[in-house]
Amino acid sequence: MNQLKVFYLCSELTPFSESYNLASFSTRLTSILHSKDNYDIRLMQPKYGFISERKYILREVIRLKDMEIEFGNGKRLMNIKSAFIPETRVQVYFLQDDDYFKPLPRLLYKAKNGRVLSDNDIRFALFAKVALDTLKTLYWKPDIIVCNDWQMSFIPQLLKENYSEDEFYKDMKTVFLIHSINNYRNFSKKSYDSIQLDCNITKDKKVVDNYLSAIKYSDKTIIIDNDDKNIYNDIKADKDLAKVYRKSNHSEILLPNDASTSDWLGLIDKIDKALHE
């Protein structure tokens, strides 16, 4: 049986970091997919300073030590370590950066006083660039890259516009999972410039809705809704988002707050089908 190689990108993952339901969702979904014989799945998330390397046994990956990455107006040396989700054999790569990820508190996207961090877009632009460059350094070529929420919304466009002419990347597909609708998705032109990506932003605007490009450039968009959210309705209410969403290859999945095993199996079945399209 041919295995489907999946690179799963998320900004948080239980038990390492968790600020909203993305973290627990990602752990459960990837653990179930990993248990299937037809999946080879690997994850990547940032290495925040509060994540204990001793507790979770993070190890160096020789190939991924001191990788030189072009970012902004210069180059950065990046390091990535590896561990497993506890009590599983699901491999997680942790991207280290002393400036952008190490100092963050457990709120992740906010300062300790609750103020939203102004450079979230720059931070995850760096993550997107490193994630894609890491694959070639690893000599591991996934069939699909799963991009979760606003934090990973750069990946679909970045892959299509800046990497597609490289033989190594040209057949990779992206699946964009939407878990939330909020203002975090509004990115600055500076964040686009930092990864040499074109930005369709007008002079009268300071930010661009990054969901527009993520939906447009991804091969599949899936809304993950629950009882407390109405993401689908929020998208329909936004004229620009609704337009690009209607034109995309998309689907919606409702996962109840008190989701049963059968609910999860139904979700896994739908995602499994989407990944094999």
Buried (B, 14 or more C-beta within 10 A) or exposed (E): EEEBBBBBBBBBBBBBBBBBBBBBBBBBBBBBBBEEEEBBBBBBBBBBEEBEEEEBEBEEBEEBBEBEBEBBEEEBEBBBBBBBBEEEEBBBBBBBBEEBBBEBBEBBBBEEEEEEBEBBBBBBBBBBBBBBBBBEBBEEEBBBBBBBBBBBBBBBBBBBBBBEEEEEBEEBBBBBBBBBBEEBBBBBBBBBBBBEBEBEBEEEEEBBBBBBBBBBBBBBBBBBBBEEBBBBEBBEEBEEBEEBBEEBEBBBBBBEEEBEEEBBEBBBEBBBEBBEE
